[in-house]
């Protein structure tokens, strides 16, 4: 059973930032997503979930490698779910997290200018 309350990343509808000005509502949505990933622990969690066997991980699989307490890891996972980057599926007493397909690709598409390097 997937958490029905989790929003989906919809930044793909926006043109890359260098092609046209970002609309106010799109800027709010993009800022919300960027805020969610602007934390080293959350970036690591995204990577750990995506790289985990089967592409999903339980909070119990993430606490020790991340070196944070279970409540802290659960908080970070909730922020990522609320941003639409992860989905949450409850199985018994455990919750399993999966990367939303194409969520990072959609985010990258908005931020890209067609260049493949960060600086010239």
Helices and strands as residue ranges (DSSP letters): G 11-13, H 24-37, H 40-51, G 53-55, E 56-58, H 59-66, H 70-82, E 86-91, E 94-99, H 103-111
